[in-house]
Amino acid sequence: MLSSLNTHLQKWMPILTPLSLVVGVLFEDLGGQLLFFVPWLFAFMTFAGSLSMSFEGFKSLKRYPWAIFIIIVFLHILMPIVAYFVSTAIFHDHLLTIGFVLAVAIPTGVTSFIWVSICRGHLALCLAIILIDTLLSPFVIPALLHIVVGQSIEIDTLSLILDLLWMIVLPSLAGVLLNEFTKGKIEVTFGRKLAPFSKLSLFGIVMINSSVIAPYIKNINFELVSVIIVVFVLAVSGYALCLALGHFLWKDTRIITTFLFTGGMRNIAVGVVIATTYFPSKTVMPVVFGMLFQQVLASFFTRVMEKYRLKFEVVSSLNENLS
């Protein structure tokens, strides 16, 4: 029953995620009263997702150090720079700039593992990237935000680091350690049962945090539409840049696939939590709208990657035959 529920939730995520946002806007008073519950939901999501990970992923650090380094640089340096200049040029609003940078600077999404698996990417490398990026997040995100925020907004960096530690790092380590201790059995016996509740938690986070931006969404204007369009363009650009860079950097389609999804997807829920906790509500807009497109774009680029793989492998086989 739980497995069937999880399958249906996974299938309908592109619809249920924006629906959760709409519900949150309509019932903004209820969502506002439940904001305190969001970090707990996120910690649970992180723990449930980490039950499938193990320290085996660190072996990829020895085999593919440059691949991991390049992906981390893409996630936390290249895309934040792009988001900063694009948002600054278009909006001239510092709060929105912070939101756009935060939206792309947050860790890669745990769900990227699902798409890498579907597209036959390098699963061990994917797990290594997710685990390493997760462990780096309490230090990388505050540093980036400190640079972008400057002196305009006072941010409690220590509290932010502590929040990231207990929302991301500690649940992740707990899940990985349990997986190691049980030799992978807990993911089969317990992890899969938690999967549908993890997705329901995501919908809950979107719904609750949508109450914060309800005043902006209810008053649809040119700025709101522009924010949504720019969020979409940045999201597509992230995937497209990953595919283009991957094509020139690696010949192995498994690594390119892994780069595509770990570089294109984000753990948006943590960005929403950070934005609502430490910044004015307007900052949340670029972050939360990212949830509208993430799963849909992942599905679209799955088809793109299939066509790319087919073309690349045909060309490679022809070259091998000619040589």
N, C-alpha and C positions, 0 to 999 in steps of 0.2 A: 504493500500500500504506500509506504513512504517513498519507495523507489519510483513508483508511478507518479506520485505527487511531485517529486523532484524533477522528473522528466518533463512533466507538463509546465512546471514553473520555469524551467530552463527554456522551453520552447516559446513561452509567452513573455519572456523578460522584456523584449523590445516594446511590448504593449503595456505590461503591468508597471514598468518603471515610470513612464510619463503619467500613467493613470494614478499612481501613488502621489505624484507631484500635484496633480489636479485636486485630489482628495485633501491633501495637506493644505492647499490654498483655500478650499471651501470651508474647512474646519480649522481655521488658523488659531482660534482660541484654545481648542483642545490640544493642538500641536504645541503651542507655547507652554502649556502646563507639563508636557512630557519631555521637554528638552533635556532635563537632567538624566533621562534614561538612555539617551543616544550613545554616550561613551561605552556603556555596558553592552549595548547591542553590538557595537563595533568590536569590542574585545572578544565577544562570543564568536562573531564572524571570523575574526582573525584566527582564533583557536581552532575552530572547525576546519578552516581551510588549510591549516598547518599540519593537520593529522596525516596528510598524504605526503609530507616532506620529510626528508632525512638528511643527515650530515653527509651522505654519499654525494650530494650535490657539490660539496666543496672540492671533490676530486676534479671537477670541471675547471676549478680555479687554476689548477696546475696545467691542465691540457689546453685550455682556451683563455689564458689571462688577458690577451689583447681584446678578444671578443667581448668579455665581460667589462673590461675597462671602457671600451668604446660605447657600449650600451649605457653604462652609468653616466658617461660624459654626455651622451645624447639626451638622456632623461633629465639630468639636473643642471646642464650648462647650455647646450645648444637650444633646446626647446624653450626654456625660460627666457633666453635672450630674444628669440623670435617673438614670443608672446609679449615681452616687454615693449619692444619697438612697434609692433603692430597695434597693440592696445593704446600706447601713448600717442601714436600718430592719428588714430581714428577718434578716440574718445576725449582725450585731455582731461581725464578724471582719474585721480590717483587711487581712489578706492577700487575702481574697476580694474586698473592696472595691477593692483595687488591681487585681486581675484583671478585675473587671467594668468599671472605668473604662478600663483598657488595651484591653479587647476592643472598646470603641466609639470610642476616641480614635485608633486607628490609621488610616492613610490609606485612602481608598476603594479598592475592589478593581479591578484592571485588567480582570477578567472582566465588570465592569459594562458595558464597551463592547459585549460580545457581546449582552447582554440589551437594551441601548438600541437596538442595531441591529435585533434581532428585533422590537422593539415600535415601530420607526420613529420613534425619538426624534431629538434634535439631536446628530448624531455629532461635529461640530466642537466644540460646547460640551462634550460628554462628554470628548473628548480633552484639551481645555483644563483641565477640572477635575482629571482624573487627573494630568496633567503638573504643574500648579501645586501640587496637594496633595502630590504626591510630593516636589517640591523643598522644600516647607515642612516636611515631616515631621521632618527632623533637628533642627529648632528647636522645633516645636510639641509633639511627644511628650515630650521631656525636660522642658519647662516644665510641662506638665500633670502628669506623674508627680512632679515635685518638689513641686508643690502638694499632691497627694493623699498622697504618702508621708510628707511632713513630716520629723520627726526620728526616726521609729520605725525606719526602715531606711536604712542608708547606701547611696547609689547613686552609682556613678562616672559622673557626667553627661558628662564629656568622652569617655570610652570609648563611651558610648551614642551620642553624636553622631557619632563617627567610624565606629562600626558601621553606623549608618543611612546615612551618606554612601556607604560602599562597598558596602552591600547593596542600596540603593535608588537613590540619586541618581546615582552614577557609572555603574552599568549602564544606567540609564534614559537618561542623556545620551549614552552610547555608542550605544545603539540608535537614538535619535532622530537623531544625527549621521550614522550609517550610512544611515538612511532618507533623510535630506536629500541626502547625497552621491550616492546611487544613484538619486535621484528616485523613490523608492518601489519600485524593482525588487527590492531585497533582501527585502522583506516577502513578495513573491510567490515568488522563487526559493529563499530560504533560511529566511525566517521561518515559513512554513507547514510546512516540514519539521521545525522545532524544536518546533512546537505540541504534538505528542503527548509529546515528552520533557519539556516544561514541565509537563504534567499529571501525568506519572509522577513528576516531582520533587516536586510538591505531595503526592502520596500518600506519597512517601518521607519528607517533612518531618513529616507527620501521624503516620506509623508510628514514626519515630525519637523524636519528642517525646512520644508517648503513653507511652513507657517511664518518663518522669519522673513521670507521675500514676498509674502502675499500682497503687501501694499504696492509693490512694484509691478507684480504680474496683473493685479486687478485693473491697474491703469495702463492699458496697452498703449505704448507710444513708439515713436521712431527709435528712441534709444534702446528700448527693450528688444525690439525686432533686430536692431543692429547688433546687440550683444549676442543674441541667439545665432545670427548669421556668422559672426566672427568666431564664436565657439565651434560652430560646424566646420568652418574653413580651417581653423587650427587643428581640429581633430583629424580631418582628412589629410592635411599637410603632414601631420605626424606619421601617419601610416605610409604616405607616399614617399616621404624622405627616408624612412626606414627601408623601404623596398629599393629605392634608388641607391642609397649608400651600401646596402647589403649586396646589391648586384656588383658593385665595383670593388668591394672589400673581400668578398668570399665567393668561392665557386661551389661550396657545399650548400645545396638548397635547404638542408635541415637547419643550418645556422641562420640562413637568410630568413626562413620562416619564423624561427625563434626571435630574431631581431625585430621582425615585422610586428609581432603581437606584444612582446614585452616592451617595445618602444612605443607602440601605438596605444596601448591600454594603460589606464591609471586606476589606482585605488581611490576612486573619487569620494567614497564615503568618508575617508579620513580627512580629505580636503574640506568637505562640508562641515565636519566637526570642528576643525581648526578655525575655519572662517566664522562660524557662528559663535565660537567661544572667545576669540581674541580680536575680532574686527567688527566694525559696523555692518549692519545687515546687507547693505548694498554690495559688499565684497563677496557675498555668497552667490550672487547671480551667475557669474561666469562658471563657477565651480559646479553648482547644482544642475545647470543646463547641460553640462557635459554628460550627465547620466542619460539624457534623451537619445544620444547618438552612439554611445560606446558599443553596445551590443549589436546594434544595427550595422554599424561600420565594420565590426569584427566579422559579422556574417558575410558582408559584401566582399571584404578583402580575402575571405576564405576562397571565394570563387576566383578572385584575381590571382591569388597565389597558385591555385590549381592550374590555371591557364599558363602562368609564368613557368611553373614547374614542368608542365608538358612541353612547352616550347624550348626551355633551357635544356632539358634532358634529351630532346630530339637533336638539338644542335650539337650537344656534347658527344652523343653517340656517332653522329655524322663525322665530326672532327677526328674521333678515335679511329673510325673506319678508313678515313682518308690518310691518316698518318700510319 
